[in-house]
Amino acid sequence: MARKIRARFSKGKIEPLEHLELQEGEEVFISVEEIPALERRSRTRAKSFPADSLLKLVGIGQGEGATDVSQNKHKYLADAYAQKGS
């Protein structure tokens, strides 16, 4: 079965960036296709964020706080500034 995976060339070896279900010592054919610089740059930029950044948002809407913030934003902002001044 043929499939495409991402890999990195490092210290003279090709290292897969994805898990491969292969037996130890199994031989495979490798076709090398360079990734365009623009695509490489965007992946590098994405690495600056922790992998679990989006996971921290899971359940954010299920809190017991206010759920009408978009409708009453001016009221909530006024309350926040009033408390800050106290």
MOPAC internal coordinates of N, CA, C and O (Angstrom, degrees):
PM7 1SCF
backbone

  N    0.0000 0     0.00 0     0.00 0    0    0    0
  C    1.4541 1     0.00 0     0.00 0    1    0    0
  C    1.5308 1   108.45 1     0.00 0    2    1    0
  O    1.2310 1   120.09 1   -52.49 1    3    2    1
  N    1.3060 1   117.43 1   127.51 1    3    2    1
  C    1.4642 1   121.91 1   179.28 1    5    3    2
  C    1.5202 1   109.69 1   -96.73 1    6    5    3
  O    1.2310 1   121.13 1   -39.27 1    7    6    5
  N    1.3200 1   115.45 1   140.73 1    7    6    5
  C    1.4700 1   120.55 1   174.36 1    9    7    6
  C    1.5117 1   108.46 1  -153.49 1   10    9    7
  O    1.2310 1   120.95 1   -20.32 1   11   10    9
  N    1.3181 1   115.79 1   159.68 1   11   10    9
  C    1.4610 1   122.38 1   179.79 1   13   11   10
  C    1.5181 1   109.21 1  -100.30 1   14   13   11
  O    1.2310 1   120.26 1   -45.52 1   15   14   13
  N    1.3264 1   117.10 1   134.48 1   15   14   13
  C    1.4604 1   121.20 1   174.57 1   17   15   14
  C    1.5196 1   108.28 1  -134.20 1   18   17   15
  O    1.2310 1   120.43 1   -19.23 1   19   18   17
  N    1.3101 1   116.79 1   160.77 1   19   18   17
  C    1.4586 1   121.36 1   174.66 1   21   19   18
  C    1.5182 1   108.15 1   -89.00 1   22   21   19
  O    1.2310 1   121.00 1   -35.30 1   23   22   21
  N    1.3257 1   115.69 1   144.70 1   23   22   21
  C    1.4544 1   121.16 1   177.97 1   25   23   22
  C    1.5233 1   107.91 1  -146.53 1   26   25   23
  O    1.2310 1   121.40 1   -15.85 1   27   26   25
  N    1.3329 1   114.92 1   164.15 1   27   26   25
  C    1.4634 1   120.22 1   179.62 1   29   27   26
  C    1.5203 1   107.60 1  -126.36 1   30   29   27
  O    1.2310 1   120.53 1   -43.11 1   31   30   29
  N    1.3319 1   116.58 1   136.89 1   31   30   29
  C    1.4525 1   122.18 1   175.62 1   33   31   30
  C    1.5177 1   106.99 1   -90.28 1   34   33   31
  O    1.2310 1   119.77 1   -61.75 1   35   34   33
  N    1.3282 1   118.05 1   118.25 1   35   34   33
  C    1.4551 1   122.35 1  -176.77 1   37   35   34
  C    1.5198 1   109.78 1  -145.24 1   38   37   35
  O    1.2310 1   120.62 1   -49.39 1   39   38   37
  N    1.3093 1   116.41 1   130.61 1   39   38   37
  C    1.4653 1   122.75 1   177.64 1   41   39   38
  C    1.5224 1   111.85 1    52.72 1   42   41   39
  O    1.2310 1   121.00 1  -139.16 1   43   42   41
  N    1.3344 1   115.69 1    40.84 1   43   42   41
  C    1.4581 1   120.62 1   175.81 1   45   43   42
  C    1.5156 1   115.18 1    80.04 1   46   45   43
  O    1.2310 1   119.67 1  -173.66 1   47   46   45
  N    1.3426 1   118.23 1     6.34 1   47   46   45
  C    1.4634 1   121.05 1  -178.86 1   49   47   46
  C    1.5225 1   110.31 1  -129.07 1   50   49   47
  O    1.2310 1   121.00 1   -28.67 1   51   50   49
  N    1.3083 1   115.70 1   151.33 1   51   50   49
  C    1.4644 1   121.30 1   174.35 1   53   51   50
  C    1.5171 1   107.68 1   -93.20 1   54   53   51
  O    1.2310 1   120.80 1   -58.56 1   55   54   53
  N    1.3526 1   116.08 1   121.44 1   55   54   53
  C    1.4613 1   121.86 1  -178.47 1   57   55   54
  C    1.5213 1   109.46 1  -112.26 1   58   57   55
  O    1.2310 1   119.71 1   -60.63 1   59   58   57
  N    1.3293 1   118.16 1   119.37 1   59   58   57
  C    1.4638 1   120.54 1   178.42 1   61   59   58
  C    1.5271 1   110.85 1   -64.97 1   62   61   59
  O    1.2310 1   120.33 1   -37.11 1   63   62   61
  N    1.3176 1   116.97 1   142.89 1   63   62   61
  C    1.4588 1   122.37 1   176.86 1   65   63   62
  C    1.5224 1   110.92 1   -97.66 1   66   65   63
  O    1.2310 1   120.63 1  -174.92 1   67   66   65
  N    1.3215 1   116.40 1     5.08 1   67   66   65
  C    1.4572 1   122.51 1   178.52 1   69   67   66
  C    1.5175 1   108.49 1  -132.04 1   70   69   67
  O    1.2310 1   120.91 1   -23.97 1   71   70   69
  N    1.3316 1   115.87 1   156.03 1   71   70   69
  C    1.4671 1   120.35 1   178.07 1   73   71   70
  C    1.5269 1   109.87 1   -69.51 1   74   73   71
  O    1.2310 1   120.64 1   -46.06 1   75   74   73
  N    1.3085 1   116.38 1   133.94 1   75   74   73
  C    1.4618 1   121.42 1   177.03 1   77   75   74
  C    1.5274 1   108.76 1  -115.33 1   78   77   75
  O    1.2310 1   120.62 1   -50.56 1   79   78   77
  N    1.3111 1   116.43 1   129.44 1   79   78   77
  C    1.4608 1   120.00 1   177.80 1   81   79   78
  C    1.5161 1   108.28 1   -89.45 1   82   81   79
  O    1.2310 1   121.16 1   -98.52 1   83   82   81
  N    1.3372 1   115.38 1    81.48 1   83   82   81
  C    1.4544 1   122.04 1  -179.92 1   85   83   82
  C    1.5139 1   109.22 1  -124.96 1   86   85   83
  O    1.2310 1   120.94 1   -29.44 1   87   86   85
  N    1.3315 1   115.80 1   150.56 1   87   86   85
  C    1.4549 1   120.95 1   175.19 1   89   87   86
  C    1.5238 1   108.69 1   -80.39 1   90   89   87
  O    1.2310 1   120.20 1   -31.49 1   91   90   89
  N    1.3267 1   117.22 1   148.51 1   91   90   89
  C    1.4590 1   122.25 1   177.74 1   93   91   90
  C    1.5294 1   109.00 1   -56.47 1   94   93   91
  O    1.2310 1   120.77 1   -51.23 1   95   94   93
  N    1.3115 1   116.14 1   128.77 1   95   94   93
  C    1.4613 1   121.50 1   178.69 1   97   95   94
  C    1.5230 1   114.51 1    86.09 1   98   97   95
  O    1.2310 1   120.04 1   175.01 1   99   98   97
  N    1.3312 1   117.52 1    -4.99 1   99   98   97
  C    1.4707 1   120.85 1   179.97 1  101   99   98
  C    1.5214 1   109.36 1   -66.02 1  102  101   99
  O    1.2310 1   120.55 1   -41.62 1  103  102  101
  N    1.3235 1   116.55 1   138.38 1  103  102  101
  C    1.4595 1   121.04 1   179.50 1  105  103  102
  C    1.5240 1   109.85 1   -97.90 1  106  105  103
  O    1.2310 1   121.22 1   -34.98 1  107  106  105
  N    1.3391 1   115.27 1   145.02 1  107  106  105
  C    1.4623 1   121.63 1   179.18 1  109  107  106
  C    1.5204 1   109.01 1  -137.20 1  110  109  107
  O    1.2310 1   120.43 1   -20.22 1  111  110  109
  N    1.3239 1   116.78 1   159.78 1  111  110  109
  C    1.4501 1   122.02 1   170.89 1  113  111  110
  C    1.5161 1   108.31 1   -90.35 1  114  113  111
  O    1.2310 1   120.35 1   -40.04 1  115  114  113
  N    1.3254 1   116.94 1   139.96 1  115  114  113
  C    1.4636 1   120.95 1   177.94 1  117  115  114
  C    1.5165 1   108.60 1  -123.22 1  118  117  115
  O    1.2310 1   121.45 1   -49.26 1  119  118  117
  N    1.3212 1   114.83 1   130.74 1  119  118  117
  C    1.4528 1   122.23 1   174.42 1  121  119  118
  C    1.5222 1   106.66 1  -111.03 1  122  121  119
  O    1.2310 1   119.71 1   -52.63 1  123  122  121
  N    1.3231 1   118.16 1   127.37 1  123  122  121
  C    1.4631 1   121.31 1  -175.55 1  125  123  122
  C    1.5191 1   109.86 1  -101.40 1  126  125  123
  O    1.2310 1   120.89 1   -54.88 1  127  126  125
  N    1.3259 1   115.90 1   125.12 1  127  126  125
  C    1.4625 1   123.38 1   177.67 1  129  127  126
  C    1.5235 1   106.57 1  -130.34 1  130  129  127
  O    1.2310 1   120.12 1   -62.70 1  131  130  129
  N    1.3221 1   117.38 1   117.30 1  131  130  129
  C    1.4635 1   119.74 1  -178.82 1  133  131  130
  C    1.5199 1   110.69 1   -70.79 1  134  133  131
  O    1.2310 1   121.09 1   -36.31 1  135  134  133
  N    1.3245 1   115.52 1   143.69 1  135  134  133
  C    1.4607 1   121.76 1   177.92 1  137  135  134
  C    1.5187 1   107.78 1   -86.17 1  138  137  135
  O    1.2310 1   119.69 1   -48.37 1  139  138  137
  N    1.3457 1   118.19 1   131.63 1  139  138  137
  C    1.4639 1   120.44 1   178.99 1  141  139  138
  C    1.5325 1   111.35 1   -57.02 1  142  141  139
  O    1.2310 1   120.66 1   -33.67 1  143  142  141
  N    1.3233 1   116.35 1   146.33 1  143  142  141
  C    1.4658 1   121.95 1  -176.47 1  145  143  142
  C    1.5205 1   111.85 1   -55.54 1  146  145  143
  O    1.2310 1   119.12 1   141.21 1  147  146  145
  N    1.3146 1   119.28 1   -38.79 1  147  146  145
  C    1.4606 1   122.34 1  -179.23 1  149  147  146
  C    1.5281 1   110.97 1   -61.19 1  150  149  147
  O    1.2310 1   120.08 1   136.51 1  151  150  149
  N    1.3284 1   117.45 1   -43.49 1  151  150  149
  C    1.4632 1   121.22 1   179.59 1  153  151  150
  C    1.5257 1   110.63 1   -69.37 1  154  153  151
  O    1.2310 1   119.78 1   142.32 1  155  154  153
  N    1.3286 1   118.03 1   -37.68 1  155  154  153
  C    1.4655 1   121.42 1   177.43 1  157  155  154
  C    1.5126 1   110.07 1   -62.48 1  158  157  155
  O    1.2310 1   120.27 1   137.94 1  159  158  157
  N    1.3460 1   117.08 1   -42.06 1  159  158  157
  C    1.4600 1   121.56 1  -178.71 1  161  159  158
  C    1.5196 1   110.94 1   -62.80 1  162  161  159
  O    1.2310 1   119.82 1   138.15 1  163  162  161
  N    1.3385 1   117.95 1   -41.85 1  163  162  161
  C    1.4611 1   120.11 1  -177.79 1  165  163  162
  C    1.5269 1   110.53 1   -68.93 1  166  165  163
  O    1.2310 1   119.26 1   146.73 1  167  166  165
  N    1.3261 1   119.01 1   -33.27 1  167  166  165
  C    1.4703 1   120.46 1   177.58 1  169  167  166
  C    1.5188 1   110.46 1   -70.24 1  170  169  167
  O    1.2310 1   119.78 1   143.71 1  171  170  169
  N    1.3265 1   118.03 1   -36.29 1  171  170  169
  C    1.4575 1   120.81 1   179.35 1  173  171  170
  C    1.5195 1   109.87 1   -65.44 1  174  173  171
  O    1.2310 1   120.38 1   139.37 1  175  174  173
  N    1.3276 1   116.87 1   -40.63 1  175  174  173
  C    1.4531 1   121.00 1   179.41 1  177  175  174
  C    1.5229 1   110.44 1   -62.44 1  178  177  175
  O    1.2310 1   120.11 1   142.04 1  179  178  177
  N    1.3164 1   117.40 1   -37.96 1  179  178  177
  C    1.4574 1   120.92 1  -178.92 1  181  179  178
  C    1.5274 1   111.48 1   -65.88 1  182  181  179
  O    1.2310 1   119.64 1   154.61 1  183  182  181
  N    1.3179 1   118.29 1   -25.39 1  183  182  181
  C    1.4557 1   121.30 1  -178.97 1  185  183  182
  C    1.5215 1   112.27 1   -68.32 1  186  185  183
  O    1.2310 1   119.62 1   163.04 1  187  186  185
  N    1.3298 1   118.34 1   -16.96 1  187  186  185
  C    1.4526 1   120.09 1  -177.43 1  189  187  186
  C    1.5314 1   112.31 1   -71.21 1  190  189  187
  O    1.2310 1   119.93 1   168.23 1  191  190  189
  N    1.3277 1   117.73 1   -11.77 1  191  190  189
  C    1.4503 1   121.91 1   178.13 1  193  191  190
  C    1.5248 1   109.51 1  -101.62 1  194  193  191
  O    1.2310 1   119.60 1   -40.30 1  195  194  193
  N    1.3175 1   118.37 1   139.70 1  195  194  193
  C    1.4653 1   119.84 1   177.97 1  197  195  194
  C    1.5250 1   110.46 1   -60.62 1  198  197  195
  O    1.2310 1   120.65 1   -31.11 1  199  198  197
  N    1.2985 1   116.37 1   148.89 1  199  198  197
  C    1.4656 1   121.53 1  -177.47 1  201  199  198
  C    1.5197 1   112.31 1   -61.31 1  202  201  199
  O    1.2310 1   120.07 1   151.56 1  203  202  201
  N    1.3224 1   117.48 1   -28.44 1  203  202  201
  C    1.4631 1   119.21 1  -175.72 1  205  203  202
  C    1.5287 1   113.11 1   -97.66 1  206  205  203
  O    1.2310 1   119.30 1  -164.32 1  207  206  205
  N    1.3266 1   118.94 1    15.68 1  207  206  205
  C    1.4659 1   120.87 1  -179.28 1  209  207  206
  C    1.5196 1   111.93 1   -56.04 1  210  209  207
  O    1.2310 1   120.49 1   134.05 1  211  210  209
  N    1.3181 1   116.67 1   -45.95 1  211  210  209
  C    1.4614 1   119.62 1  -179.28 1  213  211  210
  C    1.5212 1   111.28 1   -71.48 1  214  213  211
  O    1.2310 1   120.45 1   148.95 1  215  214  213
  N    1.3267 1   116.75 1   -31.05 1  215  214  213
  C    1.4602 1   118.73 1   179.64 1  217  215  214
  C    1.5241 1   111.80 1   -64.49 1  218  217  215
  O    1.2310 1   120.07 1   152.65 1  219  218  217
  N    1.3226 1   117.47 1   -27.35 1  219  218  217
  C    1.4577 1   120.62 1   178.92 1  221  219  218
  C    1.5242 1   111.63 1   -67.30 1  222  221  219
  O    1.2310 1   120.44 1   159.41 1  223  222  221
  N    1.3303 1   116.76 1   -20.59 1  223  222  221
  C    1.4600 1   120.80 1  -179.96 1  225  223  222
  C    1.5258 1   112.57 1   -83.15 1  226  225  223
  O    1.2310 1   120.20 1   164.52 1  227  226  225
  N    1.3310 1   117.22 1   -15.48 1  227  226  225
  C    1.4626 1   120.42 1  -178.06 1  229  227  226
  C    1.5218 1   109.21 1   -60.21 1  230  229  227
  O    1.2310 1   120.80 1   -52.58 1  231  230  229
  N    1.2864 1   116.08 1   127.42 1  231  230  229
  C    1.4555 1   121.13 1   177.86 1  233  231  230
  C    1.5132 1   114.35 1    83.53 1  234  233  231
  O    1.2310 1   119.60 1  -175.87 1  235  234  233
  N    1.3294 1   118.36 1     4.13 1  235  234  233
  C    1.4635 1   120.43 1  -176.93 1  237  235  234
  C    1.5260 1   111.21 1   -62.40 1  238  237  235
  O    1.2310 1   120.27 1   149.22 1  239  238  237
  N    1.3293 1   117.09 1   -30.78 1  239  238  237
  C    1.4655 1   120.14 1  -179.46 1  241  239  238
  C    1.5106 1   113.38 1   -83.98 1  242  241  239
  O    1.2310 1   119.99 1   177.31 1  243  242  241
  N    1.3255 1   117.62 1    -2.69 1  243  242  241
  C    1.4529 1   120.54 1  -178.26 1  245  243  242
  C    1.5217 1   112.09 1   -99.22 1  246  245  243
  O    1.2310 1   120.38 1  -170.91 1  247  246  245
  N    1.3204 1   116.88 1     9.09 1  247  246  245
  C    1.4595 1   120.01 1   179.11 1  249  247  246
  C    1.5190 1   110.82 1   -69.09 1  250  249  247
  O    1.2310 1   120.99 1    -8.86 1  251  250  249
  N    1.3209 1   115.72 1   171.14 1  251  250  249
  C    1.4565 1   119.84 1  -178.43 1  253  251  250
  C    1.5250 1   111.80 1   -93.53 1  254  253  251
  O    1.2310 1   120.13 1  -173.88 1  255  254  253
  N    1.3224 1   117.36 1     6.12 1  255  254  253
  C    1.4569 1   120.97 1   179.69 1  257  255  254
  C    1.5146 1   112.10 1   -77.13 1  258  257  255
  O    1.2310 1   121.35 1    11.72 1  259  258  257
  N    1.3184 1   115.01 1  -168.28 1  259  258  257
  C    1.4665 1   120.91 1  -177.88 1  261  259  258
  C    1.5196 1   110.77 1   -63.96 1  262  261  259
  O    1.2310 1   120.86 1   -40.08 1  263  262  261
  N    1.3195 1   115.97 1   139.92 1  263  262  261
  C    1.4659 1   120.33 1   178.54 1  265  263  262
  C    1.5292 1   111.36 1  -114.48 1  266  265  263
  O    1.2310 1   120.52 1  -178.40 1  267  266  265
  N    1.3205 1   116.61 1     1.60 1  267  266  265
  C    1.4640 1   120.54 1  -177.22 1  269  267  266
  C    1.5259 1   111.17 1  -113.51 1  270  269  267
  O    1.2310 1   120.52 1  -149.13 1  271  270  269
  N    1.3233 1   116.62 1    30.87 1  271  270  269
  C    1.4642 1   120.96 1  -174.84 1  273  271  270
  C    1.5303 1   111.67 1   -59.67 1  274  273  271
  O    1.2310 1   119.63 1   138.24 1  275  274  273
  N    1.3248 1   118.31 1   -41.76 1  275  274  273
  C    1.4634 1   119.42 1  -178.13 1  277  275  274
  C    1.5283 1   111.66 1   -65.27 1  278  277  275
  O    1.2310 1   120.04 1   149.75 1  279  278  277
  N    1.3236 1   117.54 1   -30.25 1  279  278  277
  C    1.4565 1   120.53 1  -179.92 1  281  279  278
  C    1.5236 1   112.18 1   -81.63 1  282  281  279
  O    1.2310 1   120.05 1   148.89 1  283  282  281
  N    1.3194 1   117.50 1   -31.11 1  283  282  281
  C    1.4635 1   121.66 1  -175.10 1  285  283  282
  C    1.5251 1   112.64 1  -119.26 1  286  285  283
  O    1.2310 1   120.48 1  -146.96 1  287  286  285
  N    1.3259 1   116.69 1    33.04 1  287  286  285
  C    1.4721 1   120.39 1  -174.53 1  289  287  286
  C    1.5273 1   112.23 1   -58.11 1  290  289  287
  O    1.2310 1   119.81 1   141.44 1  291  290  289
  N    1.3258 1   117.97 1   -38.56 1  291  290  289
  C    1.4642 1   120.17 1  -177.87 1  293  291  290
  C    1.5353 1   111.19 1   -66.13 1  294  293  291
  O    1.2310 1   120.56 1   140.70 1  295  294  293
  N    1.3148 1   116.53 1   -39.30 1  295  294  293
  C    1.4617 1   120.76 1   177.92 1  297  295  294
  C    1.5304 1   110.31 1   -64.11 1  298  297  295
  O    1.2310 1   120.41 1   133.14 1  299  298  297
  N    1.3360 1   116.81 1   -46.86 1  299  298  297
  C    1.4648 1   120.40 1  -178.59 1  301  299  298
  C    1.5295 1   111.45 1   -65.33 1  302  301  299
  O    1.2310 1   120.19 1   141.88 1  303  302  301
  N    1.3397 1   117.24 1   -38.12 1  303  302  301
  C    1.4673 1   120.54 1   177.31 1  305  303  302
  C    1.5243 1   110.72 1   -65.34 1  306  305  303
  O    1.2310 1   120.66 1   136.57 1  307  306  305
  N    1.3290 1   116.34 1   -43.43 1  307  306  305
  C    1.4745 1   119.80 1   178.93 1  309  307  306
  C    1.5132 1   110.67 1   -62.43 1  310  309  307
  O    1.2310 1   120.14 1   138.03 1  311  310  309
  N    1.3290 1   117.34 1   -41.97 1  311  310  309
  C    1.4715 1   120.52 1   177.60 1  313  311  310
  C    1.5290 1   111.40 1   -62.95 1  314  313  311
  O    1.2310 1   120.70 1   138.49 1  315  314  313
  N    1.3274 1   116.26 1   -41.51 1  315  314  313
  C    1.4798 1   120.31 1  -179.23 1  317  315  314
  C    1.5266 1   110.56 1   -64.38 1  318  317  315
  O    1.2310 1   120.21 1   136.61 1  319  318  317
  N    1.3467 1   117.21 1   -43.39 1  319  318  317
  C    1.4683 1   119.67 1   178.96 1  321  319  318
  C    1.5328 1   111.55 1   -67.76 1  322  321  319
  O    1.2310 1   120.36 1   144.78 1  323  322  321
  N    1.3237 1   116.91 1   -35.22 1  323  322  321
  C    1.4744 1   120.30 1   178.66 1  325  323  322
  C    1.5186 1   110.14 1   -65.52 1  326  325  323
  O    1.2310 1   119.88 1   139.47 1  327  326  325
  N    1.3301 1   117.84 1   -40.53 1  327  326  325
  C    1.4726 1   121.09 1   178.78 1  329  327  326
  C    1.5225 1   111.48 1   -69.32 1  330  329  327
  O    1.2310 1   120.51 1   145.50 1  331  330  329
  N    1.3330 1   116.64 1   -34.50 1  331  330  329
  C    1.4645 1   121.07 1  -179.83 1  333  331  330
  C    1.5228 1   110.37 1   -66.89 1  334  333  331
  O    1.2310 1   120.27 1   144.46 1  335  334  333
  N    1.3140 1   117.09 1   -35.54 1  335  334  333
  C    1.4578 1   121.53 1  -179.68 1  337  335  334
  C    1.5195 1   113.51 1   -75.89 1  338  337  335
  O    1.2310 1   119.98 1   162.07 1  339  338  337
  N    1.3074 1   117.64 1   -17.93 1  339  338  337
  C    1.4861 1   121.77 1  -177.80 1  341  339  338
  C    1.4950 1   112.28 1   -73.40 1  342  341  339
  O    1.2310 1   120.10 1   180.00 1  343  342  341

